[in-house]
């Protein structure tokens, strides 16, 4: 019987060592060649691994709060955001990046948030959630992934593009023309607000910790080492949140050095990865360009291009998304969870529809949970707060009607 357990023990060590060596090698190559876009690979790999370990899907976080009265994943997301805020404040003070909150496109965020929030429930995940769940073998998520890029392309290049352009014309800016952020709106330095959010979070976390019961733990009553438990067992949501929040800092530096001045995001990476398979004549972005140059990207919609130019492929996003899948799969393999999970036919059809909807909603809003809530809230963009609130409310409404309604009918 002992020999049956040895392969899994060897596997998690082998996967860990090979992954670490590969990520180090890629980082060294990027440093030597100055081709910093390659650092999107370790960033995406770790992002996928952390997401899977903490099961930190935006859709699950929102739905479980209302269905199970379990806010732990929501708390994990918030901790992620606050940790990223502190990291961005440090980068800003050191002058390493120029903070780029998204413009306040209120119509885009309201309409996109409603469609996206409902679509998440039908698909069983947000875009990053579908990616890491699909990489682990969830059939609904795999099917949803097929619909996501189609929905994004319907908005970026298809029949919904006219509506998309019209909604983007409705923008609110500050008096100086800058994007509306909490820092700009209040006249308070970004780092001061970040510290205030962090202090408030610590106080609330202390209160919640005293009431918390039954949380999943990294430690347990077995004889496994700390490293083995870390690599093979689920993480608490807040642990994954801290890990991803810290990852946001090198991710921002990596992205900015690769021609995209924005932290983590996945929506247009999914669309552009598929676009590479079905189209050609692209404008390739993989190097940092001076502000205002033709190759500089639009932080609202990195997939959009001025009229008359070719479709744009931001290689940082593409590499991040592909490596996110790989990191999620490796995490699932080390945890023994990488297997195909069949689903009922009706759920599969709803998942396809949900994937199409979250692609449309994310494209209207210029991002998803990752780009608009994780990154957008961490940058204190007021428009992203609007998108997040609308998304959560529409997710809750769809959860009540679709998921809780189905449970009552059974």
N, C-alpha and C positions, 0 to 999 in steps of 0.2 A: 504493500500500500504506500510505503514511503516514496517509491519510485514514481508513483503517479503525481506526487506533488512537486517533484523536482523540476519538471519542465516549466511550470508557471513561475517558480522562483528564478530560474535561469532567464526566462523571457523578460521579466520586468527589468532585471539588471542589464540584459543585452540591449533592450530598447532604450533604456536610460543612457547607457554609455555611448551607443551608436548615435543617438539623437544629439547628445551633448557635443561629441566630437564633430559631427556634421555642422551644427550651428556655429561652433567656434571656428571651423575652417571657412565657412561662408563669411563670417564676420571679418576674419583676417584677410580674405580675398578682397572684400569690399574696402577695407582700410588701405590695402596696398594699391589697388587700382583706382581708388577714389570713386568707384561706382557704387555710391551709397544706396542706390535703389535695391541692391542685393540684401541690405539689412532688413528689408520688408519680410524676408523669409524667416529669420529667427523671431521677429516680432509677431508675425502671423502664427507661427508654430506655437509659441508660448501662449498667445491669445486663445487659440483653440484648445490647448491643453488645460488652461485655467478655466475656461468656460465649461468644459466637460467635467472637470473635477468638482466644480461648485454647482453644476447644473444650473448655471446662471442665465436662464433664458428670460427675456423681458416679458413675453406672453405668459409663461408659467408664473413669474413673479407677480404679475398683476392679477391673474385669474385665481391663484391660490389664496390671495388676500381676501377675496370675497367668497370663494367656495369652501375653503378649509379654515378660514379665519387665521391663516398662517402668514404673517408679514415678513418672515425671515429673509426671503429672497429680495423683497422690496428694500429691506434694510441693507442687504448686501450691495444692491445697486447704488443706494445712496452713499454708503461708505466708499465705494469705488469712485463716485463722483467727487466727494470731498477730498480724498487722497489725490486724485488727479488735479483738483483745484490748487492744492498746495504745491504740487509739482510744477504746474503751469506758472504759478506765481514766482517760483524760484527761477524758472527759465526766463520769465519776463524781466525780473530784476537783474539777471545776469546778461540780458541783451542777446540771448541765444536764439530766440524766436520772436516773431511779431504776432501777438495774439490776434486771432481772426474770427471773432463771433459772427454768426451768419446774420444777414439782413432780416428785418422784421416783415416777412411776406405773409401777412395775416391770413389772407384767403387760401394761399397754398398750404399753410400749416393747419388750418381748420379742416379743409376738405381732405387733405392728405391724411391728417390724423384720424378722421372718422373712418375712411376706407381702410387705412392701415390697421387700426385697432380691431375692427371687425374681422379683417382678413387673418390676423394673428390667431384668433380663436378657431377659425375654420381650419387653418393650416396646422395648428398645434404648436406654433412657435413663431418668433420673430425671424428676421432673415438670418442673423447669426445663430439663433436657436435651431432653425431648420438645418443649417450647415453642420453644426456639431452633432446634432441628433442623427442626421442623415449619414454622416461619416461613421457613426456607431452602428448603423443598420436599421434605423427607424424608417419603415416603408412610407408612412405618411409624409415624413420630412423629405425623403428622396423625391417623392412626387411633387411636393410643394416647390422644391428647388427648381424643377423643370418649368414651373409656371412663373416664378419670380422674374427672370430676365425678360420673358415675353411681356409681362406687365410693365416693366421699366422701359422697354423699347417702344411700347405703345404710346408712352408719354413723351419720350425723348425724340422719337423719329416717326411715330405713327399717327393714328387718327385722333389721339388726345393731345397732340402737341400744341394745337391752336389754343385749347383751353389752358394748357400749362403756361404758355407764353402770356396769355391774357391775365391770368392770376398773378404772375410774377411782376406785372406792372403796378400792382397795388402794394406799395411798399411804404413803410413808415421809417423815417430816419431821424437822428438827432439834428439839432440846429446846425452843427458843423458838417452834416452829411454822413457821419459815421453810423455804423450799425448800432441798433439799440441794445445796450447791455446794462446789467445792473451797475457796473462800475461807471459807465458813461452817464447813465440816467441819474445816479445819486452824486456823482462827482467824487466818489470815494475810490482810492487806489485799489486795484485788483487784489493785491496781497493782503490788505486790511480786511476786505470782505472774505477772502479765503480763510483767514485766521478766525474770523467771527463764525463762519459756517462750521469750521473744525471744532471750535470750543462748544458751540451749541450741540453738535453731534456727539461729542464726548459726554456731555451732561445727559442727553437723552439715552445714549447707549448704556450709561451706568444705571439708569432707572430700568431700562428694558432687561438688562442682564439679571437683575434681581428677580424678575418675573419669568424669565425664560426657563422652559422645561422641555425635556425630550429632544434637545438639539442633536443633530448628527455630529460626531466628533472625529477628529483626526486620530485620537488615541483610543485604545480599547482594551478589553480584558484578554488579549491574546499575547503570545510571546514574540510577535513580529517586531523587528527593529523600527525606529522612528522613520527611517528612510523608506523602508518597504511599505509601511502604512501610508506614508505620504504619496507614494507612487501608485499604490494599488487600491486605496480606499477613497470614498467620497470626502470632499472638504466641506467645512461649514461655509455657508454663503458669504459671511463677512470675511473669511480668510481669502476666498476667491476674489472678493471685491477689493481687498487690499492689494492682492497680487496684480490684478488688472489695472488698478489705479496707479501703482508704481510703474507698470509696463507702459502706461500712457506717456511717461516722460521721454524715454528713448524712442517711443513710436513717433512722437511729435518731431523730435530732432531728425529721425530717419526720413519721415515724410517730407519735412521742409527742405532737406538736402536733396530730395529727389524730384523737386518741381511741384510739390503739393503742400501748401502751408496750412495743414490741418491735422488734427490727431487721428485716432482710429476711425474707420468707416468701412462699410462693406457693400452697400447697395450697388454702386456703380462698378465696383470690382466684379460682382457677380455678372452684371450685364455685359461688361467689357470682355470678360473671359469667354462668354458664349459668342460675343460679336467676332472675336478672333477666329472662330470656327466657321462662321457663315458669311463674313464680309471681308472687304479689303480696302486699300487706299486710306489707311489711318494716319492720323497725326500722333506720333509716339512721344510721350512725355516720360522722361526718366532722369533728367538732370535739373538742378536748380537753375531758374532763369530770373533775370532782373525783373522787378515789379513793372507791369505794363507791357512786357514783351509778349509777342504772339503766343509763346508756349506756356505763359503763366496760366494757372488754372483758376476757374471760378469756384470759390468755396461753397457756393450754394448748390451748384449742380456740376460736378466735375465731368460729367458725361456730355455736357452741352458745349457747343462751339459756335462762334459767330457765323452768321449766314455766309455761305459760299465756301467754307473750309471743309476739310474732310472730318470724318468722325474721329473723336479723340480716344486714345487708349492711354490711361495713366498706369504705367507698369507697376508702380508701388502698390496700387490697389489690387491689381491682378495677382501679383505675387503674394500679397498678404492673404487674399481669400483662398488661394490654392494651398498655401502652407497652413492656413487655419484648418482646412479639412484634414490635412496630414497630421497636425498636432492633435486634433480631436480623435482621429482614428488610433493614433499611438496611445493616447490616454485610455481609450476604450479597450484596446488590446491588453494593456498592462492591468486593467481592472477586470478583465474577463467578461466585458460587456459588448464586444464587437461581434454582433451576430444579427442576421436579418430578422426583423420583427414584423411578421405579417399583420395586416389590419383588415377589418371588414370592408367590403367593396364600397359601401356608402361613405365611409370615412375617407377612403382614398379619393373619391370624387370631390368631396368637400375640401380635402387637402389641396387638390389641384386648383379648385376655385379660390381657396384661401391664398395660395401662392401667387396667383394672378393678381388678387386684390392687394396683397402687401407689396407686390412689385409696383403696382399703379400708385398706391398711397405713398410709398417711400419716394417714388420719382417725383410726384407732385410736391412733396415736402422737402425734397433735396437730401433725404437721408432716412435712416431707420432708428431703432433703439440705440445702436452703436454710435452712429454719426450725429444724431440729433439729441439724444438724451444723455448717453454716457459722455460723449465729447462736447456736445452743445451746452448741456447744463454746467459742465466743468468750466466752460468758457464764459458762463453767466450770460448767455444770449437770451434776451427776453422772448424772442420769437420761438426759441427752442422750449422754453417753459410753457408757452402756449401750446405748442405741438404735443408736448408730453402730457399735459392735463387733458387735452382732447383725446389723445390716444388711450389713456388710462380709462377715462369715462366710457368711451365707445367699446373698449375691451370688456369692461364690467357689464355693460348692457348686453353685449353679444354672449358673454359667459352665462349670464342669467337666463337668456332666451335659449341658446343653443346647447350648452353643456349641462346646466342645471335642469333645463327642461327635459332633455333626453334622459337624465337620471330619474326624474319623477315618472317618466312614461314606462320605465323598465320594471 
